Amino acid sequence: MKFRQSLFWERDSNTMDTFKDSRYIIERILEWGKDEEVKWLYNFYRPFFIKTVVSLSDSLSPKTKNSWTLLLQDK
């Protein structure tokens, strides 16, 4: 997927690695992503991994973290 540069404003989105930068990518998409980016996220990463990133994240806002924790509860 080609990422929007505005989603990853402090890095070059063209050089990001979906595995090495997975936590960073997941946090940014969950916090600021559009529907199509969240759909891509669900198709690319396993739900358990997304759930783990959410639970360990210090970067997500409290509202975002709480919302995704509830949405991923049964995953």
C-alpha positions as CSV (number, residue, x, y, z in Angstrom):
1,M,0.0,0.0,0.0
2,K,1.2,3.5,-0.7
3,F,0.8,5.5,2.5
4,R,-0.2,9.1,2.7
5,Q,2.7,11.3,3.6
6,S,0.5,13.4,5.8
7,L,-0.1,10.2,8.0
8,F,3.6,9.8,8.5
9,W,4.7,13.5,8.4
10,E,8.1,13.1,10.0
11,R,9.3,10.2,7.9
12,D,9.5,9.3,4.2
13,S,6.5,7.0,3.8
14,N,8.0,5.5,0.6
15,T,10.9,4.0,2.6
16,M,9.0,2.5,5.4
17,D,9.1,-1.3,5.9
18,T,5.7,-2.8,6.8
19,F,7.5,-5.3,9.1
20,K,10.3,-3.3,10.7
21,D,8.0,-0.3,11.2
22,S,4.8,-2.2,12.0
23,R,4.2,-0.8,15.4
24,Y,4.6,2.8,14.1
25,I,2.4,2.1,11.1
26,I,-0.4,0.5,13.2
27,E,-0.4,3.3,15.7
28,R,-0.6,6.0,13.1
29,I,-3.3,4.3,11.1
30,L,-5.4,3.6,14.2
31,E,-5.0,7.2,15.4
32,W,-5.3,9.2,12.1
33,G,-6.1,6.7,9.3
34,K,-9.0,6.8,6.9
35,D,-11.4,3.9,6.4
36,E,-9.4,2.4,3.5
37,E,-6.2,2.5,5.5
38,V,-7.8,0.7,8.5
39,K,-9.2,-1.9,6.1
40,W,-5.7,-2.4,4.7
41,L,-4.4,-2.7,8.3
42,Y,-6.9,-5.5,9.2
43,N,-6.0,-7.4,6.0
44,F,-2.3,-7.0,6.4
45,Y,-1.6,-7.6,10.1
46,R,-3.1,-10.3,12.3
47,P,-5.8,-9.1,14.8
48,F,-3.8,-10.4,17.8
49,F,-0.8,-8.3,16.7
50,I,-2.9,-5.1,16.3
51,K,-4.4,-5.8,19.7
52,T,-0.9,-6.2,21.3
53,V,0.3,-2.9,19.7
54,V,-2.8,-1.1,21.1
55,S,-2.3,-2.5,24.6
56,L,1.4,-1.6,24.7
57,S,1.2,1.8,22.9
58,D,2.2,5.0,24.6
59,S,1.6,7.0,21.4
60,L,-2.2,6.5,21.0
61,S,-4.4,9.0,22.6
62,P,-6.5,7.7,25.5
63,K,-9.7,8.0,23.5
64,T,-8.2,6.1,20.5
65,K,-6.6,3.5,22.8
66,N,-9.9,2.9,24.7
67,S,-12.0,2.7,21.4
68,W,-9.7,0.2,19.7
69,T,-9.3,-1.9,22.9
70,L,-13.1,-2.3,22.9
71,L,-13.3,-2.9,19.2
72,L,-10.6,-5.5,19.3
73,Q,-11.9,-7.2,22.5
74,D,-13.2,-10.3,20.7
75,K,-10.3,-10.6,18.2
